[in-house]
Structure formats: C-alpha cells, structure tokens
C-alpha cells in the first residue's frame, strides 16, 4: 500500500507539471498570436458584426456609429441617432487614417481579439476598394456629400472628379442640385484633409 500511494502521488505530481507546462505553452502561444494581430483584422471583425462604436476622430470630435463595411483605407458606417429621433441615419465614409481611437463595449473588444487575417481568396472585393474608388462612384452618380474636414470649415457639394489622392468639389448648399447657378465655388480637397464623408440617408453606397 505504501508503494501504491507513493506512485499515485508521483503520477499526480507529474500530471500537474504537464498541465502547468501545457498551460504555459498555450499562454505564450496566445501572447504571440495577439502580438501579430493588426488593427485591420479587428476592424474587419467589428464590421462583420456591425458593431456599435464611438470613433475618436483626428478633428477632435467623437462620432457614434454602427460599422458596416471595411475598404482598403476607409470604413463605411451609419450614424447613430438618439433613441426616438426621427432623423434618418446618414451613411459615412471614414478614412482609417482619421481614426485616433475606438470606444467599444468590452464584449466586442474581446471578440475582436479572435479575428485573424483571412486568406487572400476570402478577401471581399469591397475590401480591395480604395477611398478614391468609392468617391469616383459618388461623382459618377452625382450624389451630394458633406465633407467633415480635419481643420477649417466643413464643405458641402458634389464631387466632380476623384483623383488618386484628392477630389474636386463643386460647392453648393445642402438640398440643392449641382446646377451652374447653384455652385458657389470649386475646391480641391486632399483625402488626407478629410475626417469623414457624409451622405444623406436617401442614398446608399
């Protein structure tokens, strides 16, 4: 009985050591996985879940939105209006470069840690679209936009053309069509100067 008790104790000790070693390996593996995790992978997860977040933008404003899509260098979101408000939600195109931080609930934050980069074959066409590509479509459809600028006054008008790193905006009042007599001037706007592009709720992208 003495030997059986001795070996039972040794077996228990060995099993405990193996379990501790396995847990340490798992913990180190998880640390390495998270060390390789990039923000884009977490944004992809939040967009797929259509998470509600509050964005801290480079213009100093906080913007409550619901994520919808992720592109090469932009996020698509809908504005979150106060409960009971009758205002239509606006569609927003937000350059990733203008995002300084995200306020999310703890569950969404933890869930996004499980995100990983998909294989190239699983990347959607939308994720390969640049901001300029989307803005060129808005220009083609003559959809009026509101440009939230990182500095200076916000701008409203219709995009006449979207180049590689900037756009040409025909400025006119909200609610009016881009007619020659309604245009108040023209502006060349670098994408790097834009915090967000707002499209009213009657249009989709």
Phi, psi and omega in degrees: 000326180297315180294320180297318178295321180299311182290327174300317179294318179295320179297319178296320180295317180295318179298320179295319179295317178298318180295319178295320179295318179296318179296321179294319178296317179297318180295318179293320178298320179292321177298318179293321179297315181292327178297332180268355184284128179257165183297323181301320179297321180288323176296320178301317180295316180295323178291317180298326179275358183050050184289147170273127181222166170241123183265134168267113184264161183291347176274003178091000183263156174252132188234109177281124184219167168246121181293146178229311185215160178233130175250195180299312185224024183212160173240142171255136183212167171243142179293144176264116181266153179303148180302129179091350179288148182260003179290137178290146177290141178264148173273136183235135168253121187239115175300132180301327182295339181271357181270118179264341180183164180229132172260117182228160176289157187299323180297316179294322179298314180293320180297325181291343177292339179277358181289154175210159179293130179285159173298154182307325182292341182265354180289128182285158177300324181299323180292345179265359180276133176274167177300318179300322179298315180293319180294328176295326176292319177297322178294318180298323182271001177057040180274123178293149183225158173243120181264118174271115188268150177292331178212148180085184183288146174292159185236147175229141178168201180238135180285120177280322179200151179235118182265197184294319184226012180202169178228159173254123184247127170270113187273131176207168183290152175296143178087357177247151178280162178281089174248155183304321183281349180263342183286127182264350180163177182233146184220134170266124187236116174294141176301328182294346180266358186258128176274325180195152174246121181254136177239133185293165190293353180275353183243156176232164177236000000 
